[in-house]
Amino acid sequence: MIPIKIISTQESDTLHVRFFPTDICNFNCSYCFPESHNEKYRYPKNIDTVVKNFRILFDLYKDKLNKTKFHLMLAGGGEPTMWPHIEQFCKEIKEHHNVYTTIITNGSRTVRWWKDNMSYFDDVVLSTHSEFVDIDHQCAVGDLLYEAGVKVTGLMLMDAKKWDTCVGMVERMKQSKQPWFIETKAVIDAPGHGIDVYTEDQIEYLKVGIKRLPNSEWLLTRLSDMRMHESVVLFDDGTAKVAKPHDIIVNKWNYFKGWSCDVALETLLILPSGSVTGSCQAPIFAGEPINLFSETFEQEFKANVYFKSVICPMNRCGCQPETHVSKSLS
């Protein structure tokens, strides 16, 4: 089966924004892409300008595309909880807009830090890296967040070179006090870590990405969360399949170069430098990249952005938020 179209199930009134607030990290994972934690852009210091420009960005998408809900994901190869202004940012960003905040974090901050700050997050993804993680601490943080009503996922990065260690950590997470989500993810975006390095047995293990679900009572109250980052894949034989981004990657359906993609209409990426691009850094501006940390952001954005589909310049989608964006074979 050859995919010919991806239809995102993201609601049409929702804009997804990934924000990398820093490129510093207290981990140094061997498979992490170096530019994500090279400490060149440690973090934006002008926090008031950052908050103001986020509000301007949301208002512009509301006016132009009727976006009234904003899924803000704090992510990076840098560790977002190391941004000194993260608490102020998360508090103030929700004051004027309907913002659902997800953070992808290595979870290494103390349990006390999570107790003090967990109210700022709707969804916490504990990105679990076998080379550096304290798995017992990770479980303690997961239990704390689950008990507080936060959606929490232990996301195990399955390094093919340390496969047995990773599987052991998945099994340890299954023994946690509370039944939060456990998922596994292939590591494919670093030299020597492409999907082809996995054995057939490992691929089969990865195809079932979710290794544990919360209890049924919890799931019934959070059904909308379950559909986040989900899409419908249409194939050339007329069949269709509901898929998570993980499914698209593992099945090698993620080669979209030359496809028409709605990246600028559905999702944006804001890099540690402040540059605003399409989620996969696809060009969405008529001129130079726009910087969200600039005092002239509003004028530059209005003058240069064009709200339309773009032709994908990438050989393949390697990062999960990009794969589920609506796109079609041109």
C-alpha positions in Angstrom: 0.0 0.0 0.0 1.3 3.4 -0.9 0.0 6.5 1.0 -1.4 9.3 -1.1 -3.0 11.6 1.5 -2.7 12.3 5.2 -5.7 13.9 6.9 -5.1 15.3 10.4 -7.8 14.8 13.0 -6.7 18.0 14.7 -9.7 20.3 15.0 -9.9 23.0 12.4 -10.0 25.7 15.0 -6.8 24.6 16.7 -3.2 25.7 15.9 -0.4 23.5 17.1 2.8 25.4 18.1 6.1 23.7 19.1 8.4 26.1 21.1 12.0 25.2 21.9 12.7 27.8 24.6 16.4 26.8 25.2 19.2 24.8 23.6 20.9 23.8 26.9 20.4 20.4 28.4 21.7 18.5 31.4 21.7 15.3 29.4 24.1 14.5 26.5 22.4 11.6 24.7 24.5 10.0 22.0 21.6 10.1 19.5 20.5 13.7 20.0 21.1 16.0 17.1 24.0 18.3 18.2 22.5 21.6 17.2 19.6 21.1 19.6 21.8 21.4 22.6 24.8 23.5 21.5 24.2 26.3 24.1 24.2 28.9 21.3 20.8 30.3 22.3 20.5 29.5 26.0 17.1 31.1 26.4 15.2 34.3 25.6 15.7 36.9 28.4 13.1 39.4 27.3 10.2 37.4 28.8 7.7 40.2 28.6 8.3 40.6 24.8 8.1 36.8 24.3 4.7 36.6 26.0 3.4 39.7 24.2 4.5 38.3 20.8 2.9 34.9 21.5 -0.4 36.7 22.1 0.0 38.7 18.9 0.7 35.4 17.0 -2.4 33.8 18.4 -4.5 36.8 17.6 -3.3 36.8 14.0 -4.2 33.2 13.5 -7.5 33.8 15.1 -8.2 36.7 12.7 -6.9 35.0 9.5 -7.8 31.3 10.0 -10.3 31.4 12.9 -8.0 29.6 15.2 -9.4 29.8 18.8 -7.6 26.9 20.5 -3.9 26.7 20.8 -1.9 23.5 21.6 1.5 24.8 22.8 4.2 22.2 23.1 7.4 23.1 25.0 10.0 20.8 23.6 13.5 20.7 22.2 16.8 18.8 22.4 17.5 21.4 25.0 15.6 20.7 28.3 12.7 23.2 28.6 12.5 23.0 32.4 16.0 24.6 32.5 14.5 27.9 31.1 14.4 30.2 34.1 11.2 31.9 33.0 9.2 28.8 32.3 6.9 29.3 35.2 6.0 32.9 34.4 5.6 32.1 30.7 3.2 29.2 31.3 1.1 31.2 33.7 0.8 34.4 31.5 0.4 32.6 28.2 -3.0 31.2 29.3 -4.4 34.5 30.6 -5.9 35.8 27.2 -6.2 32.6 25.1 -7.4 29.1 25.2 -4.0 27.3 25.5 -3.4 23.6 26.2 0.2 23.2 27.3 2.3 20.1 26.7 5.9 19.8 27.9 8.3 17.2 26.6 10.9 16.9 29.3 13.6 14.5 30.6 11.8 14.7 34.0 15.1 15.2 35.9 13.9 18.2 37.9 13.3 17.3 41.6 10.0 16.0 42.8 9.6 19.3 44.8 10.0 21.3 41.5 7.3 19.3 39.9 5.0 19.7 42.9 5.5 23.5 42.7 5.1 23.8 38.9 2.9 20.9 37.7 -0.3 23.1 37.6 1.1 25.0 34.6 1.0 21.9 32.4 -2.0 20.0 31.0 0.1 17.2 29.5 3.6 16.0 30.5 5.7 13.7 28.3 8.6 12.2 30.3 11.1 11.6 27.5 13.1 8.6 28.9 16.7 8.3 27.8 18.5 5.1 28.9 22.0 6.7 29.0 21.1 9.2 31.7 17.7 8.7 33.3 17.1 7.7 36.9 14.2 5.4 36.2 13.0 5.3 39.8 12.9 9.1 39.9 11.0 9.0 36.5 8.4 6.7 38.0 8.0 9.0 41.1 7.4 12.0 38.9 5.0 10.1 36.7 3.0 9.0 39.8 2.9 12.5 41.2 1.6 14.0 38.0 -1.0 11.3 37.5 -2.3 11.7 41.0 -2.7 15.4 40.4 -4.8 14.8 37.3 -2.2 15.8 34.8 -2.0 13.7 31.6 1.4 12.0 31.8 3.2 9.7 29.4 6.5 7.8 29.9 8.0 7.9 26.4 10.9 5.4 26.1 13.4 6.2 23.4 14.3 2.7 22.1 17.9 2.9 21.3 18.7 -0.2 19.1 22.3 -0.2 20.5 21.0 -0.5 24.1 17.8 -2.4 23.3 17.7 -4.7 26.4 18.3 -1.8 28.8 15.4 0.1 27.2 13.1 -2.9 27.4 14.1 -3.3 31.0 13.1 0.3 31.7 9.8 -0.1 30.1 9.1 -3.1 32.4 10.2 -1.0 35.4 7.8 1.8 34.4 5.0 -0.8 34.2 5.6 -1.4 38.0 4.9 2.2 38.9 2.3 3.0 41.5 -0.1 4.7 39.1 -1.1 3.5 35.6 0.0 6.4 33.4 0.6 6.0 29.7 3.8 4.2 28.6 4.9 4.5 25.0 7.9 3.5 23.0 9.5 5.4 20.1 12.1 4.5 17.5 15.3 6.6 17.4 15.8 7.5 13.8 17.1 11.0 13.4 20.8 10.6 14.3 23.7 9.0 12.4 23.6 5.2 12.7 20.0 5.3 14.2 17.8 5.0 11.1 14.8 2.7 11.2 16.8 0.1 9.3 19.2 -0.6 12.2 16.4 -2.4 14.1 15.9 -6.1 13.8 12.6 -7.6 12.6 11.7 -8.6 16.2 12.5 -5.0 17.4 10.3 -3.6 14.6 7.5 -5.8 15.7 7.9 -4.6 19.3 7.9 -1.0 18.1 4.8 -1.4 16.0 2.7 -1.6 19.2 3.9 1.8 20.5 1.6 2.0 23.5 2.8 -0.4 26.2 0.3 0.6 28.9 -2.9 2.6 29.1 -4.5 4.3 32.1 -7.6 2.6 33.6 -10.9 2.8 31.7 -12.4 5.4 34.0 -9.6 7.8 33.3 -9.7 7.2 29.6 -13.5 7.9 29.4 -12.9 11.4 30.9 -10.0 12.2 28.5 -11.1 10.9 25.1 -10.2 14.1 23.3 -6.6 13.8 24.6 -6.4 10.4 23.0 -6.9 11.7 19.5 -4.2 14.4 19.7 -1.5 13.8 17.0 -3.6 11.3 15.1 -4.4 11.2 11.4 -6.1 9.2 8.7 -3.8 7.8 6.0 -5.4 7.2 2.6 -3.7 4.7 0.3 -3.6 4.2 -3.5 -5.8 1.2 -3.3 -8.7 3.2 -1.8 -8.2 2.0 1.8 -7.7 4.1 4.8 -6.1 3.7 8.2 -6.2 5.7 11.4 -2.6 6.2 12.5 -0.5 7.9 15.1 2.7 9.6 13.9 4.6 6.6 15.3 2.8 4.3 13.0 3.6 6.4 10.0 7.3 6.4 10.8 7.6 2.7 11.7 5.8 1.6 8.5 7.9 4.0 6.4 5.0 6.0 5.1 6.8 9.3 5.9 8.5 10.1 2.6 6.6 13.3 1.5 9.1 15.2 -0.6 7.1 17.1 -3.3 3.8 16.7 -1.5 1.4 19.6 -0.8 1.5 20.2 2.9 -0.7 22.3 5.2 2.2 22.9 7.7 1.7 26.7 8.0 -2.0 26.2 8.4 -1.9 23.6 11.2 1.4 23.8 13.0 4.4 26.1 13.6 7.9 25.7 15.1 9.7 28.3 17.1 13.4 27.6 17.5 15.6 28.6 20.4 16.8 31.5 18.2 13.3 32.8 18.0 12.9 32.0 14.3 9.3 31.1 13.4 9.0 28.4 10.6 6.8 25.6 9.5 7.0 22.6 11.9 9.7 20.9 9.8 11.3 24.3 9.0 9.5 24.5 5.7 9.4 28.1 4.3 6.2 29.8 5.2 7.3 33.4 4.7 7.7 35.5 1.6 10.9 37.1 3.0 13.5 36.3 5.7 12.5 34.1 8.7 10.5 36.1 11.3 11.9 36.3 14.8 9.4 36.0 17.7 11.8 37.6 20.1 11.9 40.8 18.1 10.3 44.1 19.2 9.1 44.4 15.5 7.6 40.9 15.3 4.0 42.0 14.6 4.9 44.2 11.6 7.3 41.6 10.1 4.8 38.8 10.5 1.9 40.6 8.9 4.1 41.8 6.0 5.7 38.4 5.1 3.5 35.4 6.1 1.4 33.7 3.5 -1.4 31.4 4.7 -1.4 28.6 2.2 -0.1 25.0 1.6 3.5 24.6 0.7 5.4 22.0 -1.3 7.4 19.7 1.1 11.2 20.2 0.6 12.2 17.4 2.9 13.1 13.8 2.0 11.0 12.5 4.9 9.2 13.5 8.0 11.3 12.3 11.0 9.7 14.1 13.9 6.3 13.0 15.1 4.4 16.4 15.1 5.2 16.8 11.3 3.9 13.4 10.2 0.3 14.0 11.1 -0.1 17.4 9.3 -2.6 17.2 6.5 -0.8 16.6 3.2 -1.4 15.0 -0.2 0.6 13.7 -3.1 0.8 16.5 -5.7 
